[in-house]
Protein backbone atom coordinates (compact mmCIF):
# COMPACT_ATOMS: atom_id res chain seq x y z
CA UNK A 1 0.00 0.00 0.00
CA UNK A 2 1.27 3.42 -0.94
CA UNK A 3 0.32 6.75 0.70
CA UNK A 4 0.31 8.67 -2.58
CA UNK A 5 -1.94 6.11 -4.27
CA UNK A 6 -4.38 6.16 -1.36
CA UNK A 7 -4.59 9.96 -1.46
CA UNK A 8 -4.96 10.07 -5.25
CA UNK A 9 -7.58 7.31 -5.22
CA UNK A 10 -9.79 9.51 -3.03
CA UNK A 11 -9.10 12.59 -5.20
CA UNK A 12 -7.55 14.45 -2.28
CA UNK A 13 -4.81 17.03 -2.60
CA UNK A 14 -1.43 15.41 -1.95
CA UNK A 15 0.34 17.36 0.78
CA UNK A 16 3.50 16.62 2.73
CA UNK A 17 1.48 16.36 5.95
CA UNK A 18 -1.04 13.90 4.50
CA UNK A 19 1.67 11.72 3.03
CA UNK A 20 3.65 11.71 6.30
CA UNK A 21 0.62 10.79 8.40
CA UNK A 22 -0.47 7.97 6.11
CA UNK A 23 3.02 6.51 5.85
CA UNK A 24 3.19 6.15 9.63
CA UNK A 25 -0.12 4.27 9.75
CA UNK A 26 0.65 2.16 6.66
CA UNK A 27 3.90 0.99 8.29
CA UNK A 28 2.32 0.22 11.65
CA UNK A 29 1.01 -3.21 12.55
CA UNK A 30 -1.32 -1.86 15.23
CA UNK A 31 -3.52 1.16 15.94
CA UNK A 32 -1.69 4.29 17.12
CA UNK A 33 -2.74 7.39 19.06
CA UNK A 34 -1.50 10.94 18.46
CA UNK A 35 0.98 10.74 21.35
CA UNK A 36 2.67 7.74 19.71
CA UNK A 37 3.20 9.47 16.36
CA UNK A 38 3.73 13.15 17.24
CA UNK A 39 7.53 12.86 17.48
CA UNK A 40 7.68 11.33 14.00
CA UNK A 41 5.82 14.25 12.44
CA UNK A 42 6.91 17.81 11.81
CA UNK A 43 3.48 19.39 12.11
CA UNK A 44 1.30 20.86 14.82
CA UNK A 45 -1.50 18.99 16.55
CA UNK A 46 -4.23 20.90 14.68
CA UNK A 47 -2.80 19.89 11.29
CA UNK A 48 -2.64 16.26 12.38
CA UNK A 49 -6.26 16.17 13.56
CA UNK A 50 -7.55 18.16 10.57
CA UNK A 51 -6.01 15.59 8.22
CA UNK A 52 -7.09 12.60 10.33
CA UNK A 53 -10.68 13.91 10.24
CA UNK A 54 -10.52 14.15 6.45
CA UNK A 55 -9.09 10.61 6.22
CA UNK A 56 -11.92 9.31 8.41
CA UNK A 57 -14.51 11.07 6.23
CA UNK A 58 -12.94 9.44 3.16
CA UNK A 59 -12.79 6.00 4.86
CA UNK A 60 -9.01 5.79 4.66
CA UNK A 61 -8.50 5.76 8.45
CA UNK A 62 -10.76 4.31 11.13
CA UNK A 63 -10.61 5.03 14.84
CA UNK A 64 -11.85 4.00 18.26
CA UNK A 65 -11.43 5.12 21.85
CA UNK A 66 -9.54 2.94 24.33
CA UNK A 67 -9.65 2.57 28.11
CA UNK A 68 -7.08 5.34 28.47
CA UNK A 69 -9.55 7.80 26.83
CA UNK A 70 -7.21 8.24 23.86
CA UNK A 71 -8.37 7.89 20.27
CA UNK A 72 -6.49 5.25 18.26
CA UNK A 73 -6.23 5.28 14.47
CA UNK A 74 -5.38 2.73 11.79
CA UNK A 75 -5.62 2.26 8.05
CA UNK A 76 -9.08 1.05 7.18
CA UNK A 77 -8.16 -1.75 4.80
CA UNK A 78 -9.76 -4.87 6.25
CA UNK A 79 -12.36 -4.75 9.01
CA UNK A 80 -11.30 -6.61 12.14
CA UNK A 81 -11.90 -6.68 15.87
CA UNK A 82 -9.63 -5.34 18.61
CA UNK A 83 -8.82 -6.64 22.07
CA UNK A 84 -8.16 -4.02 24.77
CA UNK A 85 -6.66 -5.10 28.08
CA UNK A 86 -8.63 -3.77 31.04
CA UNK A 87 -5.48 -3.61 33.19
CA UNK A 88 -2.64 -2.28 31.00
CA UNK A 89 -4.76 -0.80 28.13
CA UNK A 90 -2.68 -2.60 25.49
CA UNK A 91 -4.42 -3.01 22.15
CA UNK A 92 -4.21 -6.05 19.88
CA UNK A 93 -5.69 -6.57 16.45
CA UNK A 94 -7.63 -9.82 16.28
CA UNK A 95 -6.68 -11.46 12.98
CA UNK A 96 -9.46 -14.03 12.79
CA UNK A 97 -12.82 -12.96 11.45
CA UNK A 98 -15.53 -12.65 14.08
CA UNK A 99 -19.05 -12.95 12.79
CA UNK A 100 -21.49 -10.85 14.72
CA UNK A 101 -24.77 -9.97 13.08
CA UNK A 102 -27.55 -7.82 14.42
CA UNK A 103 -30.79 -7.52 12.44
CA UNK A 104 -31.17 -4.10 10.77
CA UNK A 105 -27.66 -3.01 11.89
CA UNK A 106 -24.35 -2.47 10.13
CA UNK A 107 -21.36 -3.20 12.35
CA UNK A 108 -18.24 -1.07 11.81
CA UNK A 109 -16.07 -2.14 14.69
CA UNK A 110 -15.91 -4.81 17.39
CA UNK A 111 -14.00 -4.10 20.62
CA UNK A 112 -13.42 -6.93 23.07
CA UNK A 113 -12.20 -6.04 26.55
CA UNK A 114 -10.54 -8.40 29.00
CA UNK A 115 -7.15 -9.20 30.48
CA UNK A 116 -4.17 -9.82 28.18
CA UNK A 117 -1.77 -12.78 28.63
CA UNK A 118 0.97 -10.57 30.13
CA UNK A 119 -1.34 -9.19 32.82
CA UNK A 120 -2.72 -12.66 33.53
CA UNK A 121 0.83 -13.88 34.26
CA UNK A 122 1.40 -11.12 36.87
C-alpha positions in Angstrom: 0.0 0.0 0.0 1.3 3.4 -0.9 0.3 6.7 0.7 0.3 8.7 -2.6 -1.9 6.1 -4.3 -4.4 6.2 -1.4 -4.6 10.0 -1.5 -5.0 10.1 -5.3 -7.6 7.3 -5.2 -9.8 9.5 -3.0 -9.1 12.6 -5.2 -7.5 14.4 -2.3 -4.8 17.0 -2.6 -1.4 15.4 -2.0 0.3 17.4 0.8 3.5 16.6 2.7 1.5 16.4 5.9 -1.0 13.9 4.5 1.7 11.7 3.0 3.7 11.7 6.3 0.6 10.8 8.4 -0.5 8.0 6.1 3.0 6.5 5.8 3.2 6.1 9.6 -0.1 4.3 9.7 0.6 2.2 6.7 3.9 1.0 8.3 2.3 0.2 11.6 1.0 -3.2 12.5 -1.3 -1.9 15.2 -3.5 1.2 15.9 -1.7 4.3 17.1 -2.7 7.4 19.1 -1.5 10.9 18.5 1.0 10.7 21.4 2.7 7.7 19.7 3.2 9.5 16.4 3.7 13.2 17.2 7.5 12.9 17.5 7.7 11.3 14.0 5.8 14.3 12.4 6.9 17.8 11.8 3.5 19.4 12.1 1.3 20.9 14.8 -1.5 19.0 16.6 -4.2 20.9 14.7 -2.8 19.9 11.3 -2.6 16.3 12.4 -6.3 16.2 13.6 -7.5 18.2 10.6 -6.0 15.6 8.2 -7.1 12.6 10.3 -10.7 13.9 10.2 -10.5 14.2 6.5 -9.1 10.6 6.2 -11.9 9.3 8.4 -14.5 11.1 6.2 -12.9 9.4 3.2 -12.8 6.0 4.9 -9.0 5.8 4.7 -8.5 5.8 8.4 -10.8 4.3 11.1 -10.6 5.0 14.8 -11.9 4.0 18.3 -11.4 5.1 21.9 -9.5 2.9 24.3 -9.6 2.6 28.1 -7.1 5.3 28.5 -9.5 7.8 26.8 -7.2 8.2 23.9 -8.4 7.9 20.3 -6.5 5.3 18.3 -6.2 5.3 14.5 -5.4 2.7 11.8 -5.6 2.3 8.1 -9.1 1.0 7.2 -8.2 -1.8 4.8 -9.8 -4.9 6.3 -12.4 -4.7 9.0 -11.3 -6.6 12.1 -11.9 -6.7 15.9 -9.6 -5.3 18.6 -8.8 -6.6 22.1 -8.2 -4.0 24.8 -6.7 -5.1 28.1 -8.6 -3.8 31.0 -5.5 -3.6 33.2 -2.6 -2.3 31.0 -4.8 -0.8 28.1 -2.7 -2.6 25.5 -4.4 -3.0 22.1 -4.2 -6.0 19.9 -5.7 -6.6 16.4 -7.6 -9.8 16.3 -6.7 -11.5 13.0 -9.5 -14.0 12.8 -12.8 -13.0 11.5 -15.5 -12.6 14.1 -19.1 -13.0 12.8 -21.5 -10.9 14.7 -24.8 -10.0 13.1 -27.6 -7.8 14.4 -30.8 -7.5 12.4 -31.2 -4.1 10.8 -27.7 -3.0 11.9 -24.4 -2.5 10.1 -21.4 -3.2 12.4 -18.2 -1.1 11.8 -16.1 -2.1 14.7 -15.9 -4.8 17.4 -14.0 -4.1 20.6 -13.4 -6.9 23.1 -12.2 -6.0 26.6 -10.5 -8.4 29.0 -7.1 -9.2 30.5 -4.2 -9.8 28.2 -1.8 -12.8 28.6 1.0 -10.6 30.1 -1.3 -9.2 32.8 -2.7 -12.7 33.5 0.8 -13.9 34.3 1.4 -11.1 36.9 
